Structure formats: structure tokens, C-alpha cells
């Protein structure tokens, strides 16, 4: 059969499973979609910035033309926002695309990447997809054990993936820890620092890693517009690194990999600080609301620096399915070696309330 011609490392990949869409659950249980709450995919419950929406409307007239393959206007916006050089930026179809480009550019058969237990599922996926080996280092308190990850580096190591904050656990490494880690990692090993949730951090905890690009030529920072900026459906992210790293990654990047609407919306939303601040404030209030609700139910949870919380229940699959029947979609995380946990994204107050009320009604029957 034709499929037998695929390499074994491709055939053995377990595909990434996204959160269940509202429309799919509505069809399955016969519930009106408006009554369903989706808290599974770490999306911004406020939607997108009004400035992004206006930019999309203006850009619609040009959708018959190919987008700017160099993302000139967005590139200028990022240069202005972060003070980086134009040739230190690469754009992707979501930050997942940045992670895949890094793997395609620097990994191959016979070499390996390093990532943490309980870290983002895409790291092992992109590693395996190019025929490289993955070296999973045991987590420390559900987070990255940087000391052990540094010890794991060997002559075959080419890439290290670090998520900060981490998904799905929400753990956060402070800047001093990461800086010290970078100082001891060989310069021929690429360190990919995935900061998809950085906009949700307080000013005191926000990453300073962008300031380190000039010092560490082996550092790649991955960012996204899918989370706090609310543009998940447009699929756009970007990477920041030394020009040498960006040059190599651009050689495997598909032309026109970022559509014109995404470029316009992200450039506009990048400077809508009031929208991002509202998103951050809503998220902090929602984290507190759900934490308090979980405490009332005597359920353990992992304190989170993202826009989600992972909480422990003894029969996670059963409770996940019962929540679905009540019109609440959360995320199972058994594939992260957390079989007793579910992850819930932070929503609007009423959405969080429905989740907690539904969970309470289920837990009380157990």
C-alpha cells in the first residue's frame, strides 16, 4: 500500500488533538450552540481588539491578491514595539509554524531535541516529524527542571524547547533562571523559548528575553497573536532571533505563509495596549474565581501563570464526558502524562461560573 512507503517515524506519530469545537458538541448532544461554553483551547474570551477588526475590514478589499510575503508593515510594527532589527524577525502561520520551522531547519535523522515532561505537545511532534529523536527530561513540580535539561545536552543535541509559561501546567520560570541556563548551553545548540502566554504576565514577571538576542546567537523566541491578542482563527505568530538563525529558518519557510488579514489585524492589535490590559485583568479575575471554586470543591490544582488552570480529579475522562453533557468543554491532558488532570481555560465570569456549577454538580455525585 502507498501508506507503507511513509517513513516509520511518520507513521508512528500520534496526531495533535485540538479542543472539541462548539459546533461538534452541539451536533453530538443536540444542544443549542449558544448554551455551550468552550473552555478548552486557551482562547481570549473578549475576542479580538476593535483595532484589529477595523484593520480586517480595510484589508478585505485586497484578499484577491497574494499577501506581502515579507510582512513589511507588521515587521515595522514589531521593530517599533520591541526594538529589534528587521532581519531578526520571522513570521509564521501561528507560533506552531515557528516551532516547526525551527525543527525543519535544525533537526534531522541522527540528532535530538530536548524538552520537558508535561511541556507543549508540539515539541515532540515536530521533532519526530523530521526523523530526529526526542529527549524528554522529567519535570520538577510540573515545570521545567533546567538543571537536568542542561545535563541532558550531548553531542547529538541540536534544539532545546522551553515553554514559559508552560502549557498545560501554567508553571513559570523566572528570568534569572533562564538567563543562567542560556549561559551554560553550548552555542551550537538552539534554545527555543516559547512565550505564547507572555502578555498575560504582570509587568514584574514579563520576559526580558528579547533583550538577550544580541548576547545569545543561539536563542529563538516564539510569540503568538492567538492568545491575549485574540487572533487564534487567523493563525499568526512570529519568532525573534539573531539574523543568522532567521536566515536559515527562512530557507524552509513557505512563501505567503501569513495571510493578508492576519498581517493587518496583528499589526493593529500590537499597539492596542488597553485591550491587552483588559484581557490581562479579566484573566487574573478569572484565575482567582476558578481557583476559589476548586478550593471549595477540595480539588488540587497547579497555580498557573497562563490563561488556564490544570486541576486534579480522580476520574478525569469520566468527568470530562459528564461536563460535555452539561455543555461545558474543557481539555483532557492524559497525553501530557497527567491522566488525573483536566485543563480549563479562563473565560468570562458567567462561563467560569457555569463550569464551576457543572463541575460541582458532578463531583457531589461521586
C-alpha positions as CSV (number, residue, x, y, z in Angstrom):
1,X,0.0,0.0,0.0
2,X,1.1,3.6,-0.7
3,X,1.0,4.4,3.0
4,X,3.6,1.8,3.7
5,X,6.1,4.0,1.8
6,X,5.9,6.6,4.5
7,X,8.9,6.5,6.9
8,X,8.3,4.7,10.2
9,X,8.9,7.9,12.2
10,X,5.9,9.5,10.3
11,X,3.6,6.5,10.7
12,X,4.2,6.4,14.4
13,X,3.2,10.0,15.1
14,X,0.2,10.4,17.3
15,X,-1.5,13.5,15.7
16,X,-2.2,16.6,17.8
17,X,-5.8,16.6,19.0
18,X,-7.3,20.1,19.2
19,X,-10.1,21.1,21.7
20,X,-13.6,20.0,20.7
21,X,-15.4,22.7,18.7
22,X,-18.7,24.0,20.0
23,X,-20.5,23.1,16.7
24,X,-19.3,19.5,17.0
25,X,-20.6,19.1,20.6
26,X,-23.9,20.8,19.7
27,X,-24.4,18.1,16.9
28,X,-23.4,15.3,19.2
29,X,-25.7,16.1,22.2
30,X,-28.4,18.0,20.4
31,X,-27.8,21.2,22.5
32,X,-28.1,24.7,21.1
33,X,-24.6,26.0,20.4
34,X,-25.4,29.2,22.3
35,X,-25.8,27.2,25.5
36,X,-22.4,25.6,25.2
37,X,-19.3,27.0,26.9
38,X,-15.9,26.2,25.4
39,X,-13.0,26.5,27.8
40,X,-10.7,24.1,26.1
41,X,-8.3,25.9,23.9
42,X,-6.9,28.9,25.9
43,X,-8.7,31.5,23.7
44,X,-9.3,35.1,24.6
45,X,-13.0,35.3,25.8
46,X,-13.0,39.0,24.8
47,X,-12.4,38.2,21.2
48,X,-10.1,40.4,19.2
49,X,-9.1,44.1,19.6
50,X,-11.5,46.6,18.0
51,X,-8.5,48.0,16.2
52,X,-7.8,44.5,14.7
53,X,-11.4,44.3,13.5
54,X,-11.2,47.6,11.8
55,X,-7.9,46.7,10.1
56,X,-9.5,43.5,8.8
57,X,-12.4,45.4,7.2
58,X,-9.9,47.7,5.4
59,X,-7.8,44.7,4.2
60,X,-10.8,42.8,2.8
61,X,-10.6,44.7,-0.5
62,X,-7.1,43.1,-1.2
63,X,-7.9,39.5,-0.5
64,X,-7.8,38.6,-4.2
65,X,-4.1,39.4,-4.2
66,X,-1.3,37.5,-2.6
67,X,-0.2,38.8,0.8
68,X,3.1,40.6,1.3
69,X,5.5,37.6,1.7
70,X,7.8,39.8,3.7
71,X,5.1,41.1,6.1
72,X,6.6,44.6,5.7
73,X,4.0,46.6,7.7
74,X,3.9,44.0,10.5
75,X,7.6,43.8,10.6
76,X,7.9,47.5,11.0
77,X,5.3,47.4,13.9
78,X,7.3,44.7,15.7
79,X,10.6,46.6,15.2
80,X,8.9,49.7,16.8
81,X,7.3,47.7,19.6
82,X,10.3,45.6,20.7
83,X,13.3,47.5,19.4
84,X,14.6,44.5,17.3
85,X,16.3,44.6,13.9
86,X,14.1,43.9,10.9
87,X,16.2,40.9,9.9
88,X,15.8,39.4,13.4
89,X,12.1,38.6,12.8
90,X,10.4,35.6,11.1
91,X,6.6,35.2,10.7
92,X,4.6,32.0,10.9
93,X,1.1,30.6,10.5
94,X,0.7,30.7,14.2
95,X,3.6,30.2,16.6
96,X,3.3,26.4,15.9
97,X,4.7,27.2,12.5
98,X,7.7,28.9,14.1
99,X,8.3,25.7,16.2
100,X,8.0,23.6,13.1
101,X,10.4,25.8,11.1
102,X,12.9,25.6,13.8
103,X,12.7,21.8,13.8
104,X,12.9,21.6,10.0
105,X,15.9,23.9,9.9
106,X,18.0,22.4,12.7
107,X,16.8,18.8,13.3
108,X,17.2,15.7,11.2
109,X,17.7,12.0,11.5
110,X,20.5,11.2,13.9
111,X,20.3,14.3,16.1
112,X,17.9,15.1,19.0
113,X,15.9,17.8,20.7
114,X,15.4,18.2,24.5
115,X,12.1,19.2,26.1
116,X,10.4,18.8,29.5
117,X,7.9,16.2,30.6
118,X,4.4,17.9,30.7
119,X,5.5,20.5,28.1
120,X,3.7,21.6,25.0
121,X,2.8,18.5,22.8
122,X,4.0,20.2,19.6
123,X,7.7,19.8,20.7
124,X,7.8,16.0,20.3
125,X,5.6,16.2,17.3
126,X,7.8,18.5,15.3
127,X,10.9,16.6,16.4
128,X,9.5,13.2,15.3
129,X,8.2,14.7,12.0
130,X,11.7,15.3,10.8
131,X,13.1,12.0,11.9
132,X,15.0,13.3,15.0
133,X,15.0,11.9,18.5
134,X,13.2,13.5,21.4
135,X,14.8,13.5,24.8
136,X,12.1,14.1,27.4
137,X,13.5,15.3,30.8
138,X,11.4,14.6,33.9
139,X,9.6,17.6,35.2
140,X,10.1,19.3,38.6
141,X,6.9,20.2,40.3
142,X,5.1,20.1,36.9
143,X,7.6,22.6,35.4
144,X,10.9,22.6,33.6
145,X,13.9,21.3,35.5
146,X,16.6,23.4,33.8
147,X,19.4,21.9,35.7
148,X,18.6,18.4,34.5
149,X,17.8,19.7,31.0
150,X,21.3,21.2,30.9
151,X,22.8,17.9,32.0
152,X,20.9,16.2,29.2
153,X,22.8,18.1,26.5
154,X,25.2,15.9,24.5
155,X,27.0,15.9,21.1
156,X,23.7,15.0,19.3
157,X,21.7,17.8,20.8
158,X,20.6,20.5,18.3
159,X,17.5,22.1,19.8
160,X,16.1,22.7,23.3
161,X,12.4,23.7,23.7
162,X,11.3,25.7,26.7
163,X,7.7,26.9,27.3
164,X,7.4,29.8,29.6
165,X,4.7,30.0,30.9
166,X,4.3,26.3,30.3
167,X,1.2,24.7,28.7
168,X,-0.7,22.8,30.1
169,X,0.7,23.2,33.6
170,X,1.0,27.0,33.8
171,X,4.3,26.9,35.6
172,X,6.7,29.9,35.2
173,X,10.5,30.2,35.2
174,X,11.9,33.5,36.3
175,X,14.2,35.4,34.1
176,X,17.4,34.8,36.1
177,X,16.9,31.0,35.8
178,X,16.6,31.2,32.0
179,X,19.5,33.6,31.7
180,X,21.7,31.3,33.7
181,X,20.6,28.4,31.7
182,X,21.5,30.1,28.4
183,X,24.9,31.0,29.7
184,X,25.9,27.3,30.1
185,X,24.3,25.9,27.0
186,X,26.7,25.4,24.1
187,X,26.3,28.0,21.3
188,X,25.8,25.2,18.7
189,X,22.5,24.2,20.4
190,X,19.4,26.3,19.6
191,X,17.3,27.2,22.6
192,X,13.7,27.9,21.6
193,X,11.9,29.9,24.2
194,X,8.2,29.6,23.6
195,X,6.5,32.7,25.2
196,X,2.9,32.3,23.8
197,X,1.4,33.5,27.1
198,X,3.7,36.3,28.0
199,X,1.1,39.0,27.5
200,X,-0.9,37.5,30.4
201,X,2.0,38.1,32.9
202,X,2.2,41.1,35.2
203,X,4.9,43.7,34.3
204,X,7.0,42.4,37.2
205,X,7.0,38.9,35.7
206,X,7.1,39.7,31.9
207,X,10.0,38.2,30.0
208,X,13.2,40.2,29.3
209,X,14.5,37.6,26.9
210,X,14.1,39.9,23.8
211,X,16.9,42.0,25.3
212,X,19.2,38.9,25.2
213,X,19.1,38.2,21.5
214,X,22.3,40.1,20.8
215,X,24.1,38.2,23.5
216,X,22.9,34.7,22.7
217,X,23.0,34.0,19.0
218,X,21.5,30.5,19.7
219,X,18.3,32.0,21.2
220,X,15.0,31.9,19.3
221,X,11.9,33.5,21.0
222,X,8.5,32.4,19.8
223,X,5.4,34.6,20.2
224,X,1.8,34.4,19.1
225,X,-1.2,36.6,18.4
226,X,-3.6,33.7,19.2
227,X,-3.8,34.2,23.0
228,X,-4.1,37.6,24.6
229,X,-4.5,39.4,21.2
230,X,-7.5,37.1,20.4
231,X,-6.5,36.2,16.8
232,X,-6.4,32.4,17.1
233,X,-8.6,32.0,14.0
234,X,-6.2,34.0,11.8
235,X,-3.2,31.9,12.7
236,X,-0.3,34.2,13.1
237,X,2.9,34.2,15.2
238,X,6.4,35.4,15.0
239,X,9.9,34.4,16.0
240,X,12.8,36.7,17.2
241,X,16.4,35.6,16.9
242,X,19.8,36.5,15.5
243,X,19.8,37.3,11.8
244,X,21.8,34.1,11.2
245,X,19.1,31.9,12.7
246,X,16.3,33.8,10.9
247,X,18.2,33.4,7.6
248,X,18.3,29.6,7.9
249,X,14.7,29.3,9.0
250,X,13.5,31.4,6.1
251,X,15.0,28.9,3.7
252,X,12.4,26.3,4.8
253,X,9.5,28.8,5.3
254,X,6.7,28.5,2.8
255,X,6.1,31.7,0.7
256,X,3.0,33.6,1.7
257,X,2.7,31.6,4.9
258,X,0.9,34.5,6.6
259,X,-2.3,35.8,5.1
260,X,-3.1,39.4,4.5
261,X,-5.9,39.7,7.0
262,X,-3.7,38.2,9.7
263,X,-1.0,40.7,8.9
264,X,-3.3,43.7,9.1
265,X,-5.1,42.6,12.3
266,X,-1.9,41.7,14.2
267,X,-0.2,45.0,13.2
268,X,-3.2,46.9,14.5
269,X,-3.6,44.9,17.7
270,X,0.1,45.1,18.6
271,X,-0.3,48.6,19.9
272,X,-3.8,48.3,21.4
273,X,-2.4,48.3,25.0
274,X,-5.8,49.0,26.6
275,X,-7.3,45.8,25.0
276,X,-4.4,43.7,26.2
277,X,-4.6,45.2,29.7
278,X,-8.3,44.4,29.8
279,X,-7.6,40.9,28.7
280,X,-5.0,40.5,31.4
281,X,-7.2,41.9,34.1
282,X,-10.1,39.7,33.1
283,X,-7.8,36.7,33.1
284,X,-6.5,37.5,36.6
285,X,-10.0,37.8,37.9
286,X,-11.0,34.6,36.2
287,X,-8.0,32.7,37.6
288,X,-9.0,33.8,41.1
289,X,-12.6,32.8,40.5
290,X,-11.8,29.3,39.4
291,X,-9.1,28.8,42.0
292,X,-11.6,29.7,44.7
293,X,-14.2,27.4,43.2
294,X,-11.7,24.5,43.0
295,X,-10.7,25.1,46.6
296,X,-14.4,24.9,47.7
297,X,-14.6,21.5,45.9
298,X,-11.3,20.4,47.6
299,X,-9.7,19.8,44.2
300,X,-6.0,20.2,43.8
301,X,-4.8,22.4,41.0
302,X,-1.5,23.7,39.7
303,X,-1.1,27.5,40.2
304,X,-1.0,29.0,36.7
305,X,0.7,32.0,35.0
306,X,-1.3,31.4,31.8
307,X,-4.9,31.8,30.9
308,X,-5.8,28.3,32.0
309,X,-5.6,26.0,35.1
310,X,-5.0,22.3,35.3
311,X,-6.8,20.6,38.1
312,X,-6.8,17.1,39.5
313,X,-9.8,14.7,39.6
314,X,-9.6,11.0,40.2
315,X,-11.6,10.0,37.1
316,X,-10.7,12.7,34.6
317,X,-12.1,11.0,31.5
318,X,-15.5,10.4,33.1
319,X,-15.8,13.9,34.4
320,X,-14.7,15.4,31.1
321,X,-17.5,13.5,29.4
322,X,-20.1,14.5,32.0
323,X,-19.1,18.1,31.6
324,X,-19.7,17.7,27.9
325,X,-23.2,16.6,28.5
326,X,-23.8,19.7,30.5
327,X,-22.5,21.9,27.6
328,X,-19.0,22.6,29.1
329,X,-15.9,21.8,27.0
330,X,-12.6,21.5,28.9
331,X,-9.4,19.8,27.9
332,X,-8.2,16.3,28.9
333,X,-4.4,16.2,29.4
334,X,-3.7,12.5,29.7
335,X,-1.5,12.8,26.7
336,X,0.8,15.0,28.8
337,X,1.3,12.2,31.3
338,X,-1.3,13.8,33.6
339,X,-4.2,11.2,33.4
340,X,-5.9,12.5,36.6
341,X,-6.0,16.1,35.4
342,X,-8.2,18.3,33.2
343,X,-7.3,21.8,31.9
344,X,-9.8,24.6,31.9
345,X,-9.3,27.9,30.0
346,X,-10.3,31.1,31.7
347,X,-13.5,32.5,30.2
348,X,-15.9,35.3,31.0
349,X,-17.3,35.4,34.5
350,X,-20.6,33.6,33.5
351,X,-18.7,31.0,31.6
352,X,-16.4,30.3,34.5
353,X,-19.5,30.2,36.8
354,X,-21.2,27.6,34.5
355,X,-18.1,25.5,34.5
356,X,-17.8,25.6,38.3
357,X,-21.5,24.9,38.9
358,X,-21.4,22.0,36.4
359,X,-18.3,20.6,38.0
360,X,-19.7,20.9,41.5
361,X,-22.9,19.0,40.5
362,X,-20.8,16.2,39.0
363,X,-18.3,15.9,41.9
364,X,-21.0,15.8,44.5
365,X,-22.4,12.6,43.0
366,X,-19.1,10.8,43.1
